[in-house]
């Protein structure tokens, strides 16, 4: 159960597919325009699935469905690629000599 002031993430639909401009590619036109927003919960208490209001880091108020409490970043730069080590070695060699031998 999230409490007022907790950092949470919400989801909302900004535009339904039928409300979107006709100038989009066909596959894009068929999809809703969705938004995921992080912010401080403004409701006294809420659980995942409740419609709530959050205040973003810049002070904007947004309304949506609570999908996560205390969200955090989970991105990475991917798996190890051995070729990157060789590129790094070559680049350092070029920079060391200014590209001239």
N, C-alpha and C positions, 0 to 999 in steps of 0.2 A: 504494500500500500504506500503510495507516494504522498508526501505531505507538502503543504504550501511552502514554496521556496526551494524545493528539490529540483535538481537539474534533470530534465527529462527530454525525450524526443517524441514528437507527434507527427502524424501523417494527415494530409488533407488533399482533396482534389481541387485544383485551381480552376480548371475548365474541363467540362465533360467533352467527350469526343465530338459530339454533335455541335458544340459551341466553338470549336477551334476553326481557324481560318482555312479556306479551301486551297490556299497556296502552299500547303505542306505536302510532302511526299505521301503517297497513298497509305503506306504502312504506318506512318506517324499519325495521319488524320484519324485512324481507327482507334487510337489510344487516348485515354484521359491524360491531361497534363497534371502530374502529381507533384507534391511538395513534401519534403521531410524537413522538419525544423527542430532545432534544439533550443531550450530555454528554461526559465525558472517557472515552475508550476504556480499558477495564480489561484487555483481552487484550494479549498481547505484540505481535502483528501481526494485521492482518485486511484483507480486500479486500471491496469492495462485493459483497453477496450472502451474506456469512458471517453466522452467528448469533453475536452478541457481547453483552457486558455493558458498560454505561456507568454512570458516576457523574454524576448531575445536579449542577447548580450548588448545590442545597440538600442534597446528600449522599445522595440516594436512589439505590439500585442498580436498574437496569432492564435487561431482556434483550430483544433483538429482532434483526431483520435489518438489517445495516449498509446504508444507502442513500445516504449522502453523507459525504464528508470535508470538513472546514472549511466547514460551512454558514454562510450569511449571509442577512440579511433582504433580500427583493426586493420588498416591498410599496411601493405608492405611493398618492397621493391621487387618482389618475385623471388624465384629460386636462383641459386648460384649458376652463373654462366661462365665457364672457364675462359672463353674467348675474351671476356672483359679484362681479365688479368693481363692477357697478351696485349690488348689495345692500350691498357694503362702503361705497361712497360715501354711500348713503342712511343707513346706520346711523351713520356718523361724523357726518353732518349732524344727525341726531336727537340723538345723544349730546352734541354741541357745544351745542345749544340746549335740552337737556332735554326735547325733544319739543314745545316751545312756540315760537311765532314772534311 
